[in-house]
Amino acid sequence: MKQFIEFIAKNLVDNPDTVVVDEKQTDQKKIVYTLKVGAEDVGKVIGKQGKTAQAIRILLTAVAAKEGKRAILEILD
């Protein structure tokens, strides 16, 4: 799932070298992913009214549910 988030984020931003995804497992079924991008690319990842970020979260939820887990995506400024 980490590679999935990186793939999506790197294709959205202008500077894909600044994309960093951290993974932290809080318990056996819950994983928190933290996405960091360059300051100039945050708006592209979030999108208008947060629609792009919401779409990424929906896809991540579907992939995680398939594996029997719960995933949370946090986007840092």
PyMOL Python script that loads the backbone (N, CA, C, O; Angstrom):
from pymol import cmd

cmd.read_pdbstr("""\
ATOM      1  N   MET A   1       0.822  -1.196   0.000  1.00  0.00           N
ATOM      2  CA  MET A   1       0.000   0.000   0.000  1.00  0.00           C
ATOM      3  C   MET A   1       0.863   1.255   0.000  1.00  0.00           C
ATOM      4  O   MET A   1       0.480   2.283  -0.558  1.00  0.00           O
ATOM      5  N   LYS A   2       2.027   1.163   0.629  1.00  0.00           N
ATOM      6  CA  LYS A   2       2.927   2.309   0.653  1.00  0.00           C
ATOM      7  C   LYS A   2       3.354   2.681  -0.772  1.00  0.00           C
ATOM      8  O   LYS A   2       3.386   3.860  -1.125  1.00  0.00           O
ATOM      9  N   GLN A   3       3.677   1.685  -1.576  1.00  0.00           N
ATOM     10  CA  GLN A   3       4.082   1.936  -2.959  1.00  0.00           C
ATOM     11  C   GLN A   3       2.918   2.495  -3.776  1.00  0.00           C
ATOM     12  O   GLN A   3       3.122   3.296  -4.689  1.00  0.00           O
ATOM     13  N   PHE A   4       1.711   2.073  -3.447  1.00  0.00           N
ATOM     14  CA  PHE A   4       0.502   2.557  -4.112  1.00  0.00           C
ATOM     15  C   PHE A   4       0.345   4.063  -3.891  1.00  0.00           C
ATOM     16  O   PHE A   4       0.066   4.808  -4.831  1.00  0.00           O
ATOM     17  N   ILE A   5       0.523   4.502  -2.649  1.00  0.00           N
ATOM     18  CA  ILE A   5       0.407   5.929  -2.332  1.00  0.00           C
ATOM     19  C   ILE A   5       1.519   6.719  -3.018  1.00  0.00           C
ATOM     20  O   ILE A   5       1.276   7.788  -3.578  1.00  0.00           O
ATOM     21  N   GLU A   6       2.741   6.185  -2.971  1.00  0.00           N
ATOM     22  CA  GLU A   6       3.861   6.861  -3.623  1.00  0.00           C
ATOM     23  C   GLU A   6       3.619   7.012  -5.119  1.00  0.00           C
ATOM     24  O   GLU A   6       3.885   8.072  -5.686  1.00  0.00           O
ATOM     25  N   PHE A   7       3.122   5.970  -5.758  1.00  0.00           N
ATOM     26  CA  PHE A   7       2.858   6.015  -7.192  1.00  0.00           C
ATOM     27  C   PHE A   7       1.857   7.113  -7.540  1.00  0.00           C
ATOM     28  O   PHE A   7       2.080   7.893  -8.465  1.00  0.00           O
ATOM     29  N   ILE A   8       0.764   7.169  -6.804  1.00  0.00           N
ATOM     30  CA  ILE A   8      -0.258   8.181  -7.070  1.00  0.00           C
ATOM     31  C   ILE A   8       0.307   9.580  -6.836  1.00  0.00           C
ATOM     32  O   ILE A   8       0.144  10.465  -7.677  1.00  0.00           O
ATOM     33  N   ALA A   9       0.967   9.782  -5.702  1.00  0.00           N
ATOM     34  CA  ALA A   9       1.480  11.107  -5.355  1.00  0.00           C
ATOM     35  C   ALA A   9       2.546  11.579  -6.342  1.00  0.00           C
ATOM     36  O   ALA A   9       2.547  12.744  -6.739  1.00  0.00           O
ATOM     37  N   LYS A  10       3.447  10.692  -6.740  1.00  0.00           N
ATOM     38  CA  LYS A  10       4.511  11.089  -7.662  1.00  0.00           C
ATOM     39  C   LYS A  10       3.967  11.470  -9.031  1.00  0.00           C
ATOM     40  O   LYS A  10       4.578  12.275  -9.734  1.00  0.00           O
ATOM     41  N   ASN A  11       2.838  10.910  -9.417  1.00  0.00           N
ATOM     42  CA  ASN A  11       2.241  11.268 -10.700  1.00  0.00           C
ATOM     43  C   ASN A  11       1.393  12.531 -10.621  1.00  0.00           C
ATOM     44  O   ASN A  11       1.019  13.085 -11.655  1.00  0.00           O
ATOM     45  N   LEU A  12       1.087  12.991  -9.424  1.00  0.00           N
ATOM     46  CA  LEU A  12       0.303  14.218  -9.266  1.00  0.00           C
ATOM     47  C   LEU A  12       1.167  15.466  -9.162  1.00  0.00           C
ATOM     48  O   LEU A  12       0.757  16.537  -9.609  1.00  0.00           O
ATOM     49  N   VAL A  13       2.348  15.347  -8.584  1.00  0.00           N
ATOM     50  CA  VAL A  13       3.161  16.520  -8.269  1.00  0.00           C
ATOM     51  C   VAL A  13       4.137  16.855  -9.387  1.00  0.00           C
ATOM     52  O   VAL A  13       4.402  16.036 -10.267  1.00  0.00           O
ATOM     53  N   ASP A  14       4.675  18.093  -9.337  1.00  0.00           N
ATOM     54  CA  ASP A  14       5.673  18.533 -10.310  1.00  0.00           C
ATOM     55  C   ASP A  14       7.070  18.024  -9.953  1.00  0.00           C
ATOM     56  O   ASP A  14       7.888  17.766 -10.836  1.00  0.00           O
ATOM     57  N   ASN A  15       7.335  17.883  -8.652  1.00  0.00           N
ATOM     58  CA  ASN A  15       8.655  17.454  -8.190  1.00  0.00           C
ATOM     59  C   ASN A  15       8.518  16.123  -7.443  1.00  0.00           C
ATOM     60  O   ASN A  15       8.387  16.123  -6.219  1.00  0.00           O
ATOM     61  N   PRO A  16       8.547  14.993  -8.152  1.00  0.00           N
ATOM     62  CA  PRO A  16       8.319  13.694  -7.510  1.00  0.00           C
ATOM     63  C   PRO A  16       9.422  13.265  -6.544  1.00  0.00           C
ATOM     64  O   PRO A  16       9.226  12.334  -5.763  1.00  0.00           O
ATOM     65  N   ASP A  17      10.581  13.933  -6.584  1.00  0.00           N
ATOM     66  CA  ASP A  17      11.664  13.572  -5.668  1.00  0.00           C
ATOM     67  C   ASP A  17      11.353  13.947  -4.218  1.00  0.00           C
ATOM     68  O   ASP A  17      11.959  13.402  -3.296  1.00  0.00           O
ATOM     69  N   THR A  18      10.421  14.864  -4.011  1.00  0.00           N
ATOM     70  CA  THR A  18      10.102  15.308  -2.653  1.00  0.00           C
ATOM     71  C   THR A  18       9.032  14.452  -1.979  1.00  0.00           C
ATOM     72  O   THR A  18       8.709  14.681  -0.814  1.00  0.00           O
ATOM     73  N   VAL A  19       8.485  13.483  -2.682  1.00  0.00           N
ATOM     74  CA  VAL A  19       7.418  12.645  -2.126  1.00  0.00           C
ATOM     75  C   VAL A  19       8.017  11.626  -1.155  1.00  0.00           C
ATOM     76  O   VAL A  19       8.910  10.855  -1.509  1.00  0.00           O
ATOM     77  N   VAL A  20       7.502  11.641   0.079  1.00  0.00           N
ATOM     78  CA  VAL A  20       7.944  10.701   1.110  1.00  0.00           C
ATOM     79  C   VAL A  20       6.701  10.144   1.791  1.00  0.00           C
ATOM     80  O   VAL A  20       5.822  10.895   2.213  1.00  0.00           O
ATOM     81  N   VAL A  21       6.639   8.815   1.894  1.00  0.00           N
ATOM     82  CA  VAL A  21       5.519   8.167   2.570  1.00  0.00           C
ATOM     83  C   VAL A  21       6.073   7.378   3.744  1.00  0.00           C
ATOM     84  O   VAL A  21       6.938   6.520   3.571  1.00  0.00           O
ATOM     85  N   ASP A  22       5.571   7.670   4.944  1.00  0.00           N
ATOM     86  CA  ASP A  22       5.949   6.936   6.146  1.00  0.00           C
ATOM     87  C   ASP A  22       4.794   6.037   6.551  1.00  0.00           C
ATOM     88  O   ASP A  22       3.628   6.401   6.398  1.00  0.00           O
ATOM     89  N   GLU A  23       5.121   4.872   7.063  1.00  0.00           N
ATOM     90  CA  GLU A  23       4.116   3.891   7.463  1.00  0.00           C
ATOM     91  C   GLU A  23       4.290   3.584   8.942  1.00  0.00           C
ATOM     92  O   GLU A  23       5.394   3.290   9.400  1.00  0.00           O
ATOM     93  N   LYS A  24       3.179   3.657   9.693  1.00  0.00           N
ATOM     94  CA  LYS A  24       3.221   3.347  11.120  1.00  0.00           C
ATOM     95  C   LYS A  24       2.037   2.457  11.455  1.00  0.00           C
ATOM     96  O   LYS A  24       0.886   2.838  11.242  1.00  0.00           O
ATOM     97  N   GLN A  25       2.315   1.288  11.972  1.00  0.00           N
ATOM     98  CA  GLN A  25       1.243   0.359  12.319  1.00  0.00           C
ATOM     99  C   GLN A  25       0.895   0.563  13.786  1.00  0.00           C
ATOM    100  O   GLN A  25       1.726   0.339  14.667  1.00  0.00           O
ATOM    101  N   THR A  26      -0.346   0.991  14.046  1.00  0.00           N
ATOM    102  CA  THR A  26      -0.764   1.263  15.419  1.00  0.00           C
ATOM    103  C   THR A  26      -1.219  -0.001  16.133  1.00  0.00           C
ATOM    104  O   THR A  26      -0.972  -0.161  17.328  1.00  0.00           O
ATOM    105  N   ASP A  27      -1.870  -0.882  15.426  1.00  0.00           N
ATOM    106  CA  ASP A  27      -2.192  -2.208  15.947  1.00  0.00           C
ATOM    107  C   ASP A  27      -2.216  -3.178  14.773  1.00  0.00           C
ATOM    108  O   ASP A  27      -1.816  -2.812  13.667  1.00  0.00           O
ATOM    109  N   GLN A  28      -2.671  -4.395  14.986  1.00  0.00           N
ATOM    110  CA  GLN A  28      -2.559  -5.399  13.934  1.00  0.00           C
ATOM    111  C   GLN A  28      -3.375  -5.089  12.694  1.00  0.00           C
ATOM    112  O   GLN A  28      -3.011  -5.522  11.601  1.00  0.00           O
ATOM    113  N   LYS A  29      -4.465  -4.355  12.831  1.00  0.00           N
ATOM    114  CA  LYS A  29      -5.323  -4.108  11.669  1.00  0.00           C
ATOM    115  C   LYS A  29      -5.373  -2.653  11.239  1.00  0.00           C
ATOM    116  O   LYS A  29      -6.057  -2.331  10.267  1.00  0.00           O
ATOM    117  N   LYS A  30      -4.672  -1.764  11.927  1.00  0.00           N
ATOM    118  CA  LYS A  30      -4.740  -0.341  11.609  1.00  0.00           C
ATOM    119  C   LYS A  30      -3.353   0.187  11.249  1.00  0.00           C
ATOM    120  O   LYS A  30      -2.396   0.032  12.008  1.00  0.00           O
ATOM    121  N   ILE A  31      -3.267   0.819  10.068  1.00  0.00           N
ATOM    122  CA  ILE A  31      -2.005   1.380   9.592  1.00  0.00           C
ATOM    123  C   ILE A  31      -2.227   2.856   9.256  1.00  0.00           C
ATOM    124  O   ILE A  31      -3.203   3.217   8.597  1.00  0.00           O
ATOM    125  N   VAL A  32      -1.307   3.699   9.720  1.00  0.00           N
ATOM    126  CA  VAL A  32      -1.371   5.124   9.430  1.00  0.00           C
ATOM    127  C   VAL A  32      -0.245   5.467   8.465  1.00  0.00           C
ATOM    128  O   VAL A  32       0.927   5.213   8.747  1.00  0.00           O
ATOM    129  N   TYR A  33      -0.609   6.045   7.327  1.00  0.00           N
ATOM    130  CA  TYR A  33       0.355   6.482   6.325  1.00  0.00           C
ATOM    131  C   TYR A  33       0.443   8.000   6.362  1.00  0.00           C
ATOM    132  O   TYR A  33      -0.576   8.690   6.386  1.00  0.00           O
ATOM    133  N   THR A  34       1.660   8.513   6.365  1.00  0.00           N
ATOM    134  CA  THR A  34       1.892   9.949   6.358  1.00  0.00           C
ATOM    135  C   THR A  34       2.548  10.325   5.041  1.00  0.00           C
ATOM    136  O   THR A  34       3.617   9.817   4.703  1.00  0.00           O
ATOM    137  N   LEU A  35       1.910  11.210   4.305  1.00  0.00           N
ATOM    138  CA  LEU A  35       2.411  11.646   2.999  1.00  0.00           C
ATOM    139  C   LEU A  35       2.987  13.049   3.124  1.00  0.00           C
ATOM    140  O   LEU A  35       2.309  13.977   3.564  1.00  0.00           O
ATOM    141  N   LYS A  36       4.261  13.190   2.728  1.00  0.00           N
ATOM    142  CA  LYS A  36       4.921  14.491   2.727  1.00  0.00           C
ATOM    143  C   LYS A  36       5.312  14.819   1.293  1.00  0.00           C
ATOM    144  O   LYS A  36       5.919  13.995   0.608  1.00  0.00           O
ATOM    145  N   VAL A  37       4.969  16.009   0.842  1.00  0.00           N
ATOM    146  CA  VAL A  37       5.376  16.486  -0.485  1.00  0.00           C
ATOM    147  C   VAL A  37       5.955  17.881  -0.327  1.00  0.00           C
ATOM    148  O   VAL A  37       5.855  18.484   0.742  1.00  0.00           O
ATOM    149  N   GLY A  38       6.559  18.393  -1.387  1.00  0.00           N
ATOM    150  CA  GLY A  38       7.107  19.745  -1.357  1.00  0.00           C
ATOM    151  C   GLY A  38       6.010  20.774  -1.110  1.00  0.00           C
ATOM    152  O   GLY A  38       4.841  20.548  -1.422  1.00  0.00           O
ATOM    153  N   ALA A  39       6.407  21.895  -0.549  1.00  0.00           N
ATOM    154  CA  ALA A  39       5.441  22.943  -0.194  1.00  0.00           C
ATOM    155  C   ALA A  39       4.635  23.424  -1.397  1.00  0.00           C
ATOM    156  O   ALA A  39       3.457  23.757  -1.262  1.00  0.00           O
ATOM    157  N   GLU A  40       5.264  23.461  -2.573  1.00  0.00           N
ATOM    158  CA  GLU A  40       4.563  23.945  -3.762  1.00  0.00           C
ATOM    159  C   GLU A  40       3.609  22.903  -4.341  1.00  0.00           C
ATOM    160  O   GLU A  40       2.783  23.234  -5.191  1.00  0.00           O
ATOM    161  N   ASP A  41       3.709  21.655  -3.898  1.00  0.00           N
ATOM    162  CA  ASP A  41       2.883  20.577  -4.449  1.00  0.00           C
ATOM    163  C   ASP A  41       1.747  20.126  -3.533  1.00  0.00           C
ATOM    164  O   ASP A  41       0.964  19.255  -3.914  1.00  0.00           O
ATOM    165  N   VAL A  42       1.642  20.694  -2.351  1.00  0.00           N
ATOM    166  CA  VAL A  42       0.609  20.267  -1.406  1.00  0.00           C
ATOM    167  C   VAL A  42      -0.782  20.466  -1.996  1.00  0.00           C
ATOM    168  O   VAL A  42      -1.655  19.611  -1.841  1.00  0.00           O
ATOM    169  N   GLY A  43      -0.986  21.579  -2.662  1.00  0.00           N
ATOM    170  CA  GLY A  43      -2.289  21.865  -3.260  1.00  0.00           C
ATOM    171  C   GLY A  43      -2.678  20.871  -4.341  1.00  0.00           C
ATOM    172  O   GLY A  43      -3.862  20.582  -4.518  1.00  0.00           O
ATOM    173  N   LYS A  44      -1.713  20.352  -5.055  1.00  0.00           N
ATOM    174  CA  LYS A  44      -2.007  19.378  -6.099  1.00  0.00           C
ATOM    175  C   LYS A  44      -2.426  18.040  -5.514  1.00  0.00           C
ATOM    176  O   LYS A  44      -3.259  17.342  -6.092  1.00  0.00           O
ATOM    177  N   VAL A  45      -1.855  17.678  -4.376  1.00  0.00           N
ATOM    178  CA  VAL A  45      -2.219  16.417  -3.729  1.00  0.00           C
ATOM    179  C   VAL A  45      -3.578  16.532  -3.051  1.00  0.00           C
ATOM    180  O   VAL A  45      -4.364  15.585  -3.052  1.00  0.00           O
ATOM    181  N   ILE A  46      -3.848  17.691  -2.476  1.00  0.00           N
ATOM    182  CA  ILE A  46      -5.136  17.889  -1.797  1.00  0.00           C
ATOM    183  C   ILE A  46      -6.260  18.126  -2.803  1.00  0.00           C
ATOM    184  O   ILE A  46      -7.347  17.566  -2.657  1.00  0.00           O
ATOM    185  N   GLY A  47      -6.014  18.942  -3.813  1.00  0.00           N
ATOM    186  CA  GLY A  47      -7.021  19.205  -4.833  1.00  0.00           C
ATOM    187  C   GLY A  47      -8.037  20.237  -4.402  1.00  0.00           C
ATOM    188  O   GLY A  47      -8.034  20.698  -3.260  1.00  0.00           O
ATOM    189  N   LYS A  48      -8.905  20.591  -5.328  1.00  0.00           N
ATOM    190  CA  LYS A  48      -9.947  21.576  -5.020  1.00  0.00           C
ATOM    191  C   LYS A  48     -10.925  20.992  -4.021  1.00  0.00           C
ATOM    192  O   LYS A  48     -11.479  19.911  -4.225  1.00  0.00           O
ATOM    193  N   GLN A  49     -11.125  21.718  -2.949  1.00  0.00           N
ATOM    194  CA  GLN A  49     -12.022  21.331  -1.862  1.00  0.00           C
ATOM    195  C   GLN A  49     -11.687  19.952  -1.296  1.00  0.00           C
ATOM    196  O   GLN A  49     -12.550  19.285  -0.725  1.00  0.00           O
ATOM    197  N   GLY A  50     -10.433  19.526  -1.455  1.00  0.00           N
ATOM    198  CA  GLY A  50      -9.988  18.259  -0.892  1.00  0.00           C
ATOM    199  C   GLY A  50     -10.442  17.024  -1.643  1.00  0.00           C
ATOM    200  O   GLY A  50     -10.367  15.912  -1.119  1.00  0.00           O
ATOM    201  N   LYS A  51     -10.910  17.209  -2.857  1.00  0.00           N
ATOM    202  CA  LYS A  51     -11.468  16.072  -3.608  1.00  0.00           C
ATOM    203  C   LYS A  51     -10.403  15.063  -4.034  1.00  0.00           C
ATOM    204  O   LYS A  51     -10.663  13.860  -4.033  1.00  0.00           O
ATOM    205  N   THR A  52      -9.221  15.529  -4.395  1.00  0.00           N
ATOM    206  CA  THR A  52      -8.161  14.596  -4.791  1.00  0.00           C
ATOM    207  C   THR A  52      -7.707  13.775  -3.591  1.00  0.00           C
ATOM    208  O   THR A  52      -7.532  12.560  -3.693  1.00  0.00           O
ATOM    209  N   ALA A  53      -7.516  14.438  -2.456  1.00  0.00           N
ATOM    210  CA  ALA A  53      -7.123  13.727  -1.238  1.00  0.00           C
ATOM    211  C   ALA A  53      -8.194  12.718  -0.828  1.00  0.00           C
ATOM    212  O   ALA A  53      -7.874  11.607  -0.406  1.00  0.00           O
ATOM    213  N   GLN A  54      -9.433  13.093  -0.950  1.00  0.00           N
ATOM    214  CA  GLN A  54     -10.531  12.186  -0.600  1.00  0.00           C
ATOM    215  C   GLN A  54     -10.554  10.977  -1.532  1.00  0.00           C
ATOM    216  O   GLN A  54     -10.812   9.859  -1.088  1.00  0.00           O
ATOM    217  N   ALA A  55     -10.289  11.191  -2.807  1.00  0.00           N
ATOM    218  CA  ALA A  55     -10.258  10.076  -3.759  1.00  0.00           C
ATOM    219  C   ALA A  55      -9.115   9.115  -3.438  1.00  0.00           C
ATOM    220  O   ALA A  55      -9.282   7.898  -3.519  1.00  0.00           O
ATOM    221  N   ILE A  56      -7.950   9.666  -3.074  1.00  0.00           N
ATOM    222  CA  ILE A  56      -6.820   8.807  -2.688  1.00  0.00           C
ATOM    223  C   ILE A  56      -7.183   8.001  -1.448  1.00  0.00           C
ATOM    224  O   ILE A  56      -6.872   6.813  -1.368  1.00  0.00           O
ATOM    225  N   ARG A  57      -7.832   8.631  -0.490  1.00  0.00           N
ATOM    226  CA  ARG A  57      -8.225   7.928   0.744  1.00  0.00           C
ATOM    227  C   ARG A  57      -9.236   6.821   0.461  1.00  0.00           C
ATOM    228  O   ARG A  57      -9.180   5.758   1.080  1.00  0.00           O
ATOM    229  N   ILE A  58     -10.150   7.058  -0.459  1.00  0.00           N
ATOM    230  CA  ILE A  58     -11.147   6.034  -0.808  1.00  0.00           C
ATOM    231  C   ILE A  58     -10.461   4.830  -1.458  1.00  0.00           C
ATOM    232  O   ILE A  58     -10.765   3.684  -1.126  1.00  0.00           O
ATOM    233  N   LEU A  59      -9.543   5.091  -2.377  1.00  0.00           N
ATOM    234  CA  LEU A  59      -8.804   3.992  -3.000  1.00  0.00           C
ATOM    235  C   LEU A  59      -7.972   3.230  -1.974  1.00  0.00           C
ATOM    236  O   LEU A  59      -7.918   2.001  -2.003  1.00  0.00           O
ATOM    237  N   LEU A  60      -7.331   3.951  -1.077  1.00  0.00           N
ATOM    238  CA  LEU A  60      -6.526   3.314  -0.038  1.00  0.00           C
ATOM    239  C   LEU A  60      -7.394   2.465   0.889  1.00  0.00           C
ATOM    240  O   LEU A  60      -6.985   1.376   1.291  1.00  0.00           O
ATOM    241  N   THR A  61      -8.565   2.943   1.225  1.00  0.00           N
ATOM    242  CA  THR A  61      -9.491   2.185   2.064  1.00  0.00           C
ATOM    243  C   THR A  61      -9.910   0.894   1.377  1.00  0.00           C
ATOM    244  O   THR A  61     -10.011  -0.150   2.022  1.00  0.00           O
ATOM    245  N   ALA A  62     -10.153   0.960   0.075  1.00  0.00           N
ATOM    246  CA  ALA A  62     -10.551  -0.239  -0.670  1.00  0.00           C
ATOM    247  C   ALA A  62      -9.423  -1.269  -0.725  1.00  0.00           C
ATOM    248  O   ALA A  62      -9.662  -2.464  -0.551  1.00  0.00           O
ATOM    249  N   VAL A  63      -8.204  -0.809  -0.964  1.00  0.00           N
ATOM    250  CA  VAL A  63      -7.064  -1.719  -1.012  1.00  0.00           C
ATOM    251  C   VAL A  63      -6.817  -2.343   0.362  1.00  0.00           C
ATOM    252  O   VAL A  63      -6.535  -3.537   0.463  1.00  0.00           O
ATOM    253  N   ALA A  64      -6.921  -1.544   1.405  1.00  0.00           N
ATOM    254  CA  ALA A  64      -6.698  -2.040   2.760  1.00  0.00           C
ATOM    255  C   ALA A  64      -7.788  -3.033   3.173  1.00  0.00           C
ATOM    256  O   ALA A  64      -7.496  -4.040   3.819  1.00  0.00           O
ATOM    257  N   ALA A  65      -9.025  -2.758   2.809  1.00  0.00           N
ATOM    258  CA  ALA A  65     -10.129  -3.654   3.160  1.00  0.00           C
ATOM    259  C   ALA A  65      -9.957  -5.012   2.500  1.00  0.00           C
ATOM    260  O   ALA A  65     -10.336  -6.039   3.063  1.00  0.00           O
ATOM    261  N   LYS A  66      -9.392  -5.011   1.322  1.00  0.00           N
ATOM    262  CA  LYS A  66      -9.145  -6.262   0.613  1.00  0.00           C
ATOM    263  C   LYS A  66      -8.162  -7.145   1.389  1.00  0.00           C
ATOM    264  O   LYS A  66      -8.227  -8.372   1.327  1.00  0.00           O
ATOM    265  N   GLU A  67      -7.252  -6.495   2.119  1.00  0.00           N
ATOM    266  CA  GLU A  67      -6.274  -7.217   2.931  1.00  0.00           C
ATOM    267  C   GLU A  67      -6.745  -7.413   4.366  1.00  0.00           C
ATOM    268  O   GLU A  67      -6.016  -7.966   5.189  1.00  0.00           O
ATOM    269  N   GLY A  68      -7.953  -6.966   4.669  1.00  0.00           N
ATOM    270  CA  GLY A  68      -8.501  -7.112   6.012  1.00  0.00           C
ATOM    271  C   GLY A  68      -7.935  -6.126   7.010  1.00  0.00           C
ATOM    272  O   GLY A  68      -7.899  -6.409   8.207  1.00  0.00           O
ATOM    273  N   LYS A  69      -7.492  -4.973   6.538  1.00  0.00           N
ATOM    274  CA  LYS A  69      -6.902  -3.960   7.407  1.00  0.00           C
ATOM    275  C   LYS A  69      -7.633  -2.638   7.247  1.00  0.00           C
ATOM    276  O   LYS A  69      -8.495  -2.485   6.381  1.00  0.00           O
ATOM    277  N   ARG A  70      -7.271  -1.679   8.106  1.00  0.00           N
ATOM    278  CA  ARG A  70      -7.826  -0.336   8.048  1.00  0.00           C
ATOM    279  C   ARG A  70      -6.664   0.631   7.867  1.00  0.00           C
ATOM    280  O   ARG A  70      -5.720   0.614   8.656  1.00  0.00           O
ATOM    281  N   ALA A  71      -6.718   1.467   6.848  1.00  0.00           N
ATOM    282  CA  ALA A  71      -5.632   2.397   6.545  1.00  0.00           C
ATOM    283  C   ALA A  71      -6.121   3.836   6.652  1.00  0.00           C
ATOM    284  O   ALA A  71      -7.240   4.164   6.256  1.00  0.00           O
ATOM    285  N   ILE A  72      -5.263   4.675   7.191  1.00  0.00           N
ATOM    286  CA  ILE A  72      -5.544   6.103   7.350  1.00  0.00           C
ATOM    287  C   ILE A  72      -4.431   6.871   6.655  1.00  0.00           C
ATOM    288  O   ILE A  72      -3.256   6.545   6.827  1.00  0.00           O
ATOM    289  N   LEU A  73      -4.783   7.888   5.869  1.00  0.00           N
ATOM    290  CA  LEU A  73      -3.799   8.705   5.171  1.00  0.00           C
ATOM    291  C   LEU A  73      -3.810  10.108   5.743  1.00  0.00           C
ATOM    292  O   LEU A  73      -4.849  10.767   5.791  1.00  0.00           O
ATOM    293  N   GLU A  74      -2.630  10.559   6.181  1.00  0.00           N
ATOM    294  CA  GLU A  74      -2.460  11.919   6.665  1.00  0.00           C
ATOM    295  C   GLU A  74      -1.541  12.642   5.681  1.00  0.00           C
ATOM    296  O   GLU A  74      -0.491  12.120   5.308  1.00  0.00           O
ATOM    297  N   ILE A  75      -1.936  13.825   5.269  1.00  0.00           N
ATOM    298  CA  ILE A  75      -1.125  14.625   4.358  1.00  0.00           C
ATOM    299  C   ILE A  75      -0.560  15.808   5.135  1.00  0.00           C
ATOM    300  O   ILE A  75      -1.309  16.640   5.646  1.00  0.00           O
ATOM    301  N   LEU A  76       0.766  15.876   5.220  1.00  0.00           N
ATOM    302  CA  LEU A  76       1.415  16.931   5.983  1.00  0.00           C
ATOM    303  C   LEU A  76       1.724  18.114   5.097  1.00  0.00           C
ATOM    304  O   LEU A  76       2.034  17.959   3.916  1.00  0.00           O
ATOM    305  N   ASP A  77       1.636  19.308   5.680  1.00  0.00           N
ATOM    306  CA  ASP A  77       1.963  20.549   4.966  1.00  0.00           C
ATOM    307  C   ASP A  77       3.444  20.779   4.960  1.00  0.00           C
ATOM    308  O   ASP A  77       3.912  21.774   4.406  1.00  0.00           O
TER     309      ASP A  77
END
""", "prot")
cmd.dss("prot")
cmd.show_as("cartoon", "prot")
cmd.util.cbc("prot")
cmd.orient("prot")
